[in-house]
Amino acid sequence: MIGFGTEKVEDELSLIFPGISIKRLDLDSTRSKHAYETILSDFENRKIDVLIGTQMVSKGLDFDNVSLVGILDADMMLNRPDFRAFERSYHLMSQVAGRSGRKGKRGKVVIQTGDPEHWVIRKVIEHDYIGFYKSEIIERKNFFYPPFFKIIQFTLKHSDENLVDLAAAELANNLRTVFNERVNGPEFPVVRRIQNLYLKTIQLRIERDISDKKIKERIKEFVDSFYSAPSFKSIRLIVDVDPA
């Protein structure tokens, strides 16, 4: 895996375009008071030629002097292990693309991708929201995802990676005895370790017409059974319904 951040992009552009004003709009560059407003004001007043940013650049900004927008590494968004990855990618790329050519002026959008024929990217290029929605909603229904199903996510945390592996596998196997293919995982999240605790997640998909009371009762049975094993008592188990 080869990644890059806004600082690296800034360094590369400074070499390619020496002499122009380049600024970053990200968490690091906006820590000081009023930094966010100052950077945007300078960009609007053309004191900044190129603005490099994270997703915050796309949020509701309207400048009449932007003629070119570049979206770097669109594949990273599309390939995230999240059923909402295509939805979020389409939304973000469409939103960012809308920053170029405002106020009746034509603009250009460049998307960096290793798969230019990817159907989501084609829908972005064609501005085909209805087509995107129709394709995505069929996938959601066929593979038991919202809005047709609820997602219940189990997150296991412990400082011992091997114990988390063992416990997650045990819990997933127990869930599969009842819910079969409606169980996904266990797997490590994108960030697999936080504050010296290893994480593993399991997702369970359940029809929305099943009563919440019945779901809670059944989940409690699985959790109680899980903690009945002495070796698992030190593991922290978090249950989240329809995680964001």
MIFI-701937 format. One record per residue (C-alpha): residue number from 1; residue in three letters; x, y, z. Coordinates in Angstrom, 1 decimal. Example, Ala and Ser with C-alpha at 12.3 -4.5 7.8 and 13.67 -1.06 7.14 Angstrom:
REM residues 2
{resi = 1 resn = ALA X = 12.3 Y = -4.5 Z = 7.8}
{resi = 2 resn = SER X = 13.7 Y = -1.1 Z = 7.1}
***
This chain:
REM residues 244
{resi = 1 resn = MET X = 0.0 Y = 0.0 Z = 0.0}
{resi = 2 resn = ILE X = 1.3 Y = 3.4 Z = -1.0}
{resi = 3 resn = GLY X = -0.5 Y = 6.4 Z = 0.6}
{resi = 4 resn = PHE X = 0.0 Y = 10.1 Z = 0.7}
{resi = 5 resn = GLY X = -1.2 Y = 13.0 Z = 2.8}
{resi = 6 resn = THR X = -1.9 Y = 16.6 Z = 2.2}
{resi = 7 resn = GLU X = 1.7 Y = 17.6 Z = 3.2}
{resi = 8 resn = LYS X = 3.2 Y = 15.3 Z = 0.6}
{resi = 9 resn = VAL X = 0.9 Y = 16.7 Z = -2.1}
{resi = 10 resn = GLU X = 1.9 Y = 20.2 Z = -1.1}
{resi = 11 resn = ASP X = 5.6 Y = 19.3 Z = -1.3}
{resi = 12 resn = GLU X = 5.2 Y = 17.8 Z = -4.8}
{resi = 13 resn = LEU X = 3.1 Y = 20.6 Z = -6.2}
{resi = 14 resn = SER X = 5.7 Y = 23.2 Z = -4.8}
{resi = 15 resn = LEU X = 8.3 Y = 21.4 Z = -7.0}
{resi = 16 resn = ILE X = 6.1 Y = 21.2 Z = -10.1}
{resi = 17 resn = PHE X = 4.8 Y = 24.8 Z = -9.8}
{resi = 18 resn = PRO X = 7.5 Y = 26.9 Z = -8.1}
{resi = 19 resn = GLY X = 6.5 Y = 30.4 Z = -7.3}
{resi = 20 resn = ILE X = 2.7 Y = 30.0 Z = -6.8}
{resi = 21 resn = SER X = 0.9 Y = 30.2 Z = -3.5}
{resi = 22 resn = ILE X = -0.1 Y = 26.8 Z = -2.2}
{resi = 23 resn = LYS X = -2.0 Y = 26.2 Z = 1.1}
{resi = 24 resn = ARG X = -3.4 Y = 23.2 Z = 3.0}
{resi = 25 resn = LEU X = -6.8 Y = 23.0 Z = 4.5}
{resi = 26 resn = ASP X = -6.8 Y = 20.1 Z = 6.9}
{resi = 27 resn = LEU X = -6.9 Y = 19.3 Z = 10.6}
{resi = 28 resn = ASP X = -3.2 Y = 20.3 Z = 11.2}
{resi = 29 resn = SER X = -3.4 Y = 23.6 Z = 9.4}
{resi = 30 resn = THR X = -6.6 Y = 24.7 Z = 11.1}
{resi = 31 resn = ARG X = -5.7 Y = 24.1 Z = 14.7}
{resi = 32 resn = SER X = -5.1 Y = 27.7 Z = 15.6}
{resi = 33 resn = LYS X = -8.0 Y = 30.1 Z = 16.2}
{resi = 34 resn = HIS X = -9.6 Y = 31.6 Z = 13.0}
{resi = 35 resn = ALA X = -7.1 Y = 29.6 Z = 10.8}
{resi = 36 resn = TYR X = -10.0 Y = 28.0 Z = 8.9}
{resi = 37 resn = GLU X = -11.7 Y = 31.3 Z = 8.1}
{resi = 38 resn = THR X = -8.4 Y = 33.0 Z = 7.2}
{resi = 39 resn = ILE X = -7.4 Y = 30.3 Z = 4.7}
{resi = 40 resn = LEU X = -10.8 Y = 30.3 Z = 3.0}
{resi = 41 resn = SER X = -10.8 Y = 34.1 Z = 2.9}
{resi = 42 resn = ASP X = -7.3 Y = 34.2 Z = 1.3}
{resi = 43 resn = PHE X = -8.4 Y = 31.6 Z = -1.3}
{resi = 44 resn = GLU X = -11.5 Y = 33.5 Z = -2.2}
{resi = 45 resn = ASN X = -9.5 Y = 36.7 Z = -2.5}
{resi = 46 resn = ARG X = -7.0 Y = 34.9 Z = -4.7}
{resi = 47 resn = LYS X = -4.1 Y = 35.3 Z = -2.3}
{resi = 48 resn = ILE X = -3.9 Y = 31.4 Z = -2.6}
{resi = 49 resn = ASP X = -3.6 Y = 29.8 Z = -6.0}
{resi = 50 resn = VAL X = -3.9 Y = 26.2 Z = -5.0}
{resi = 51 resn = LEU X = -5.9 Y = 24.8 Z = -2.0}
{resi = 52 resn = ILE X = -5.1 Y = 21.3 Z = -1.0}
{resi = 53 resn = GLY X = -7.4 Y = 19.7 Z = 1.5}
{resi = 54 resn = THR X = -9.1 Y = 16.7 Z = 3.0}
{resi = 55 resn = GLN X = -12.9 Y = 16.2 Z = 2.8}
{resi = 56 resn = MET X = -13.6 Y = 19.5 Z = 4.6}
{resi = 57 resn = VAL X = -12.7 Y = 21.3 Z = 1.3}
{resi = 58 resn = SER X = -15.9 Y = 19.9 Z = -0.2}
{resi = 59 resn = LYS X = -18.3 Y = 21.0 Z = 2.5}
{resi = 60 resn = GLY X = -20.5 Y = 23.8 Z = 1.2}
{resi = 61 resn = LEU X = -17.8 Y = 26.1 Z = -0.2}
{resi = 62 resn = ASP X = -18.7 Y = 28.3 Z = -3.1}
{resi = 63 resn = PHE X = -16.0 Y = 30.2 Z = -4.9}
{resi = 64 resn = ASP X = -16.4 Y = 31.9 Z = -8.3}
{resi = 65 resn = ASN X = -12.7 Y = 31.6 Z = -9.2}
{resi = 66 resn = VAL X = -12.2 Y = 27.8 Z = -9.1}
{resi = 67 resn = SER X = -11.6 Y = 26.4 Z = -12.6}
{resi = 68 resn = LEU X = -9.9 Y = 23.0 Z = -11.7}
{resi = 69 resn = VAL X = -10.6 Y = 20.4 Z = -9.1}
{resi = 70 resn = GLY X = -8.6 Y = 17.3 Z = -8.6}
{resi = 71 resn = ILE X = -9.7 Y = 14.2 Z = -6.7}
{resi = 72 resn = LEU X = -6.7 Y = 12.1 Z = -5.6}
{resi = 73 resn = ASP X = -6.9 Y = 8.4 Z = -5.1}
{resi = 74 resn = ALA X = -10.6 Y = 7.9 Z = -5.6}
{resi = 75 resn = ASP X = -10.0 Y = 4.1 Z = -5.4}
{resi = 76 resn = MET X = -9.2 Y = 4.4 Z = -1.7}
{resi = 77 resn = MET X = -12.7 Y = 5.7 Z = -1.0}
{resi = 78 resn = LEU X = -14.4 Y = 3.0 Z = -3.3}
{resi = 79 resn = ASN X = -12.4 Y = 0.1 Z = -1.7}
{resi = 80 resn = ARG X = -13.2 Y = 0.8 Z = 1.9}
{resi = 81 resn = PRO X = -14.6 Y = -2.2 Z = 3.8}
{resi = 82 resn = ASP X = -18.0 Y = -0.5 Z = 4.4}
{resi = 83 resn = PHE X = -21.3 Y = -1.2 Z = 2.6}
{resi = 84 resn = ARG X = -21.7 Y = 2.6 Z = 2.4}
{resi = 85 resn = ALA X = -18.4 Y = 3.0 Z = 0.5}
{resi = 86 resn = PHE X = -20.0 Y = 3.5 Z = -2.9}
{resi = 87 resn = GLU X = -22.7 Y = 5.9 Z = -1.6}
{resi = 88 resn = ARG X = -20.1 Y = 8.0 Z = 0.3}
{resi = 89 resn = SER X = -17.7 Y = 8.0 Z = -2.7}
{resi = 90 resn = TYR X = -20.4 Y = 9.1 Z = -5.1}
{resi = 91 resn = HIS X = -21.6 Y = 11.8 Z = -2.7}
{resi = 92 resn = LEU X = -18.1 Y = 13.2 Z = -2.1}
{resi = 93 resn = MET X = -16.9 Y = 13.1 Z = -5.7}
{resi = 94 resn = SER X = -20.1 Y = 14.8 Z = -6.9}
{resi = 95 resn = GLN X = -19.8 Y = 17.4 Z = -4.1}
{resi = 96 resn = VAL X = -16.2 Y = 18.1 Z = -4.8}
{resi = 97 resn = ALA X = -16.8 Y = 18.3 Z = -8.6}
{resi = 98 resn = GLY X = -19.4 Y = 20.9 Z = -7.9}
{resi = 99 resn = ARG X = -16.7 Y = 23.2 Z = -6.6}
{resi = 100 resn = SER X = -15.4 Y = 23.7 Z = -10.1}
{resi = 101 resn = GLY X = -16.9 Y = 26.1 Z = -12.6}
{resi = 102 resn = ARG X = -19.3 Y = 27.9 Z = -10.4}
{resi = 103 resn = LYS X = -21.4 Y = 30.9 Z = -11.3}
{resi = 104 resn = GLY X = -22.1 Y = 29.9 Z = -14.9}
{resi = 105 resn = LYS X = -18.4 Y = 29.3 Z = -15.8}
{resi = 106 resn = ARG X = -17.1 Y = 26.0 Z = -17.1}
{resi = 107 resn = GLY X = -14.7 Y = 24.1 Z = -15.0}
{resi = 108 resn = LYS X = -12.7 Y = 20.9 Z = -15.2}
{resi = 109 resn = VAL X = -12.6 Y = 18.0 Z = -12.8}
{resi = 110 resn = VAL X = -9.8 Y = 15.4 Z = -12.8}
{resi = 111 resn = ILE X = -10.4 Y = 12.1 Z = -11.0}
{resi = 112 resn = GLN X = -7.3 Y = 9.9 Z = -10.2}
{resi = 113 resn = THR X = -8.1 Y = 6.3 Z = -10.4}
{resi = 114 resn = GLY X = -6.7 Y = 2.9 Z = -11.5}
{resi = 115 resn = ASP X = -10.2 Y = 1.9 Z = -12.7}
{resi = 116 resn = PRO X = -11.7 Y = 4.7 Z = -14.8}
{resi = 117 resn = GLU X = -14.5 Y = 2.3 Z = -16.0}
{resi = 118 resn = HIS X = -15.7 Y = 1.7 Z = -12.4}
{resi = 119 resn = TRP X = -19.5 Y = 2.0 Z = -12.5}
{resi = 120 resn = VAL X = -19.6 Y = 4.5 Z = -9.6}
{resi = 121 resn = ILE X = -17.1 Y = 6.8 Z = -11.3}
{resi = 122 resn = ARG X = -19.0 Y = 6.6 Z = -14.6}
{resi = 123 resn = LYS X = -22.2 Y = 7.7 Z = -12.7}
{resi = 124 resn = VAL X = -20.3 Y = 10.6 Z = -11.2}
{resi = 125 resn = ILE X = -19.1 Y = 11.6 Z = -14.7}
{resi = 126 resn = GLU X = -22.6 Y = 11.3 Z = -16.1}
{resi = 127 resn = HIS X = -24.2 Y = 13.1 Z = -13.2}
{resi = 128 resn = ASP X = -26.5 Y = 10.2 Z = -13.0}
{resi = 129 resn = TYR X = -27.8 Y = 10.1 Z = -9.4}
{resi = 130 resn = ILE X = -31.0 Y = 8.2 Z = -10.3}
{resi = 131 resn = GLY X = -29.0 Y = 5.5 Z = -12.1}
{resi = 132 resn = PHE X = -26.6 Y = 5.3 Z = -9.1}
{resi = 133 resn = TYR X = -29.4 Y = 5.0 Z = -6.7}
{resi = 134 resn = LYS X = -31.2 Y = 2.2 Z = -8.7}
{resi = 135 resn = SER X = -28.0 Y = 0.1 Z = -8.9}
{resi = 136 resn = GLU X = -27.1 Y = 0.6 Z = -5.2}
{resi = 137 resn = ILE X = -30.5 Y = -0.1 Z = -3.8}
{resi = 138 resn = ILE X = -30.6 Y = -3.5 Z = -5.6}
{resi = 139 resn = GLU X = -27.3 Y = -4.4 Z = -4.1}
{resi = 140 resn = ARG X = -28.5 Y = -3.4 Z = -0.6}
{resi = 141 resn = LYS X = -31.6 Y = -5.5 Z = -0.9}
{resi = 142 resn = ASN X = -29.8 Y = -8.6 Z = -2.3}
{resi = 143 resn = PHE X = -27.1 Y = -8.6 Z = 0.3}
{resi = 144 resn = PHE X = -29.2 Y = -7.8 Z = 3.4}
{resi = 145 resn = TYR X = -28.1 Y = -4.2 Z = 4.0}
{resi = 146 resn = PRO X = -29.9 Y = -1.0 Z = 5.1}
{resi = 147 resn = PRO X = -32.4 Y = 0.4 Z = 4.5}
{resi = 148 resn = PHE X = -34.0 Y = -3.1 Z = 4.2}
{resi = 149 resn = PHE X = -32.1 Y = -4.6 Z = 7.2}
{resi = 150 resn = LYS X = -30.8 Y = -3.5 Z = 10.5}
{resi = 151 resn = ILE X = -27.1 Y = -3.9 Z = 11.2}
{resi = 152 resn = ILE X = -26.0 Y = -4.9 Z = 14.7}
{resi = 153 resn = GLN X = -22.2 Y = -4.5 Z = 15.1}
{resi = 154 resn = PHE X = -20.3 Y = -6.3 Z = 17.8}
{resi = 155 resn = THR X = -16.9 Y = -4.8 Z = 18.6}
{resi = 156 resn = LEU X = -14.4 Y = -6.8 Z = 20.8}
{resi = 157 resn = LYS X = -11.5 Y = -5.0 Z = 22.5}
{resi = 158 resn = HIS X = -8.6 Y = -6.4 Z = 24.4}
{resi = 159 resn = SER X = -4.8 Y = -5.8 Z = 24.8}
{resi = 160 resn = ASP X = -4.1 Y = -9.5 Z = 23.8}
{resi = 161 resn = GLU X = -4.5 Y = -9.8 Z = 20.0}
{resi = 162 resn = ASN X = -4.7 Y = -13.6 Z = 20.1}
{resi = 163 resn = LEU X = -7.4 Y = -13.6 Z = 22.7}
{resi = 164 resn = VAL X = -9.5 Y = -11.1 Z = 20.6}
{resi = 165 resn = ASP X = -9.1 Y = -13.4 Z = 17.6}
{resi = 166 resn = LEU X = -10.2 Y = -16.4 Z = 19.6}
{resi = 167 resn = ALA X = -13.1 Y = -14.7 Z = 21.2}
{resi = 168 resn = ALA X = -14.4 Y = -13.1 Z = 18.0}
{resi = 169 resn = ALA X = -14.2 Y = -16.4 Z = 16.1}
{resi = 170 resn = GLU X = -16.2 Y = -18.0 Z = 18.9}
{resi = 171 resn = LEU X = -18.9 Y = -15.3 Z = 19.0}
{resi = 172 resn = ALA X = -19.2 Y = -15.3 Z = 15.2}
{resi = 173 resn = ASN X = -19.6 Y = -19.1 Z = 15.1}
{resi = 174 resn = ASN X = -22.3 Y = -19.0 Z = 17.8}
{resi = 175 resn = LEU X = -24.2 Y = -16.3 Z = 15.9}
{resi = 176 resn = ARG X = -24.0 Y = -18.3 Z = 12.6}
{resi = 177 resn = THR X = -25.7 Y = -21.2 Z = 14.2}
{resi = 178 resn = VAL X = -28.9 Y = -19.1 Z = 14.2}
{resi = 179 resn = PHE X = -28.3 Y = -16.4 Z = 11.6}
{resi = 180 resn = ASN X = -26.2 Y = -18.2 Z = 9.0}
{resi = 181 resn = GLU X = -25.1 Y = -16.0 Z = 6.1}
{resi = 182 resn = ARG X = -26.4 Y = -12.9 Z = 7.8}
{resi = 183 resn = VAL X = -23.2 Y = -12.8 Z = 9.9}
{resi = 184 resn = ASN X = -20.2 Y = -10.9 Z = 8.5}
{resi = 185 resn = GLY X = -16.7 Y = -11.3 Z = 10.0}
{resi = 186 resn = PRO X = -15.0 Y = -11.3 Z = 12.3}
{resi = 187 resn = GLU X = -12.5 Y = -8.9 Z = 10.8}
{resi = 188 resn = PHE X = -10.1 Y = -6.1 Z = 11.9}
{resi = 189 resn = PRO X = -11.5 Y = -2.6 Z = 11.3}
{resi = 190 resn = VAL X = -9.5 Y = -0.1 Z = 9.3}
{resi = 191 resn = VAL X = -7.8 Y = 1.0 Z = 12.5}
{resi = 192 resn = ARG X = -7.1 Y = -2.3 Z = 14.2}
{resi = 193 resn = ARG X = -5.5 Y = -1.0 Z = 17.4}
{resi = 194 resn = ILE X = -6.6 Y = 2.0 Z = 19.6}
{resi = 195 resn = GLN X = -5.0 Y = 2.9 Z = 22.9}
{resi = 196 resn = ASN X = -3.1 Y = -0.4 Z = 23.1}
{resi = 197 resn = LEU X = -6.4 Y = -2.4 Z = 22.6}
{resi = 198 resn = TYR X = -6.9 Y = -4.6 Z = 19.6}
{resi = 199 resn = LEU X = -10.3 Y = -4.5 Z = 17.9}
{resi = 200 resn = LYS X = -12.3 Y = -7.0 Z = 16.0}
{resi = 201 resn = THR X = -15.8 Y = -6.5 Z = 14.6}
{resi = 202 resn = ILE X = -18.7 Y = -8.7 Z = 13.6}
{resi = 203 resn = GLN X = -21.8 Y = -7.6 Z = 11.8}
{resi = 204 resn = LEU X = -25.2 Y = -9.1 Z = 12.0}
{resi = 205 resn = ARG X = -28.0 Y = -8.2 Z = 9.6}
{resi = 206 resn = ILE X = -31.6 Y = -8.6 Z = 10.7}
{resi = 207 resn = GLU X = -34.9 Y = -7.8 Z = 9.0}
{resi = 208 resn = ARG X = -36.4 Y = -4.5 Z = 10.0}
{resi = 209 resn = ASP X = -39.9 Y = -6.0 Z = 10.7}
{resi = 210 resn = ILE X = -38.6 Y = -8.0 Z = 13.6}
{resi = 211 resn = SER X = -39.5 Y = -6.3 Z = 16.9}
{resi = 212 resn = ASP X = -36.7 Y = -4.5 Z = 18.8}
{resi = 213 resn = LYS X = -37.7 Y = -6.3 Z = 22.0}
{resi = 214 resn = LYS X = -37.1 Y = -9.8 Z = 20.4}
{resi = 215 resn = ILE X = -33.8 Y = -8.6 Z = 19.0}
{resi = 216 resn = LYS X = -32.6 Y = -7.3 Z = 22.3}
{resi = 217 resn = GLU X = -33.6 Y = -10.5 Z = 24.1}
{resi = 218 resn = ARG X = -31.8 Y = -12.7 Z = 21.6}
{resi = 219 resn = ILE X = -28.6 Y = -10.5 Z = 21.6}
{resi = 220 resn = LYS X = -28.6 Y = -10.6 Z = 25.4}
{resi = 221 resn = GLU X = -28.6 Y = -14.4 Z = 25.2}
{resi = 222 resn = PHE X = -25.6 Y = -14.4 Z = 23.0}
{resi = 223 resn = VAL X = -23.7 Y = -11.9 Z = 25.1}
{resi = 224 resn = ASP X = -24.5 Y = -13.8 Z = 28.4}
{resi = 225 resn = SER X = -23.3 Y = -17.0 Z = 26.7}
{resi = 226 resn = PHE X = -20.1 Y = -15.3 Z = 25.5}
{resi = 227 resn = TYR X = -19.2 Y = -14.0 Z = 29.0}
{resi = 228 resn = SER X = -20.0 Y = -17.4 Z = 30.6}
{resi = 229 resn = ALA X = -16.5 Y = -18.5 Z = 29.3}
{resi = 230 resn = PRO X = -14.0 Y = -17.5 Z = 32.1}
{resi = 231 resn = SER X = -11.3 Y = -16.6 Z = 29.6}
{resi = 232 resn = PHE X = -13.5 Y = -14.0 Z = 27.9}
{resi = 233 resn = LYS X = -14.6 Y = -12.1 Z = 30.9}
{resi = 234 resn = SER X = -11.8 Y = -9.5 Z = 30.5}
{resi = 235 resn = ILE X = -12.8 Y = -8.7 Z = 26.9}
{resi = 236 resn = ARG X = -14.8 Y = -5.6 Z = 26.3}
{resi = 237 resn = LEU X = -17.8 Y = -6.2 Z = 24.1}
{resi = 238 resn = ILE X = -19.7 Y = -3.3 Z = 22.6}
{resi = 239 resn = VAL X = -23.0 Y = -3.8 Z = 20.7}
{resi = 240 resn = ASP X = -24.0 Y = -1.0 Z = 18.3}
{resi = 241 resn = VAL X = -27.3 Y = -1.0 Z = 16.3}
{resi = 242 resn = ASP X = -27.0 Y = 0.7 Z = 12.9}
{resi = 243 resn = PRO X = -23.6 Y = 2.2 Z = 13.4}
{resi = 244 resn = ALA X = -22.8 Y = 5.4 Z = 11.5}
***
